[in-house]
């Protein structure tokens, strides 16, 4: 990962910037690894790519492939919408596109679930800091 980040950073900028501003490179490296390391780990384990809390937390509908993780976190068709195959995906899409009220209800319930369970970034950071302070 570090080699890929180094290559990307040096390709778009110059190697001298890495030497002059190592902190900037380390910040870029940490952001790069934070964003893409889970993707590579997920693909290496041959697990489906899952979407987590970002969408419902900001007030958007979570519409994703059905996984064990999703089912453990959200009530299907109440707090989020899941599907297994393209046919089921299309059927649920058409149903939701015709019912904006249902979309809003599921979206609000999904967001409330995350807020109630205290799974937002601030909640998680406060929990972690609370373990050390």
Steps between C-alpha positions, in 0.01 A plus 500: 500500500775741593673432168180567305439821698863605443466436128174695472637787708828518306324462164265791548744714689874457513719289723655817642164590655502172689842587637413865570157428647510153654208582727282571195601166352424317826160669518428395143622148576275471804196624304582265213536200730191591703290510185639209296644248745154369601415459131810291433447296819138438403595386151781280632258326737254453212225675692249729334573869525271652759391853559477605856374797688586788269179509300241466776700721736479795261133436435513293181341166430727199544427285193762227482570136440372281784782383727523356849650827619213706360238269645665521841498880494167588338149359478439417136241714320444697822836675557677410174429317174702198391504271198673179389495503121441744214135396463420568865698825480296619203170402665584687820627799302176527305294465818698771678503739205122494504473571873693803625323481838636149555851615407479782754366269773773240450765771480389662827479165680848402378647830616321475835640148544856627467440795730329281761778238484759782520688382193596841364863607466485727805342226710763246398789743560359594841469132588860430398633803685294402803689172512832684543399801704 
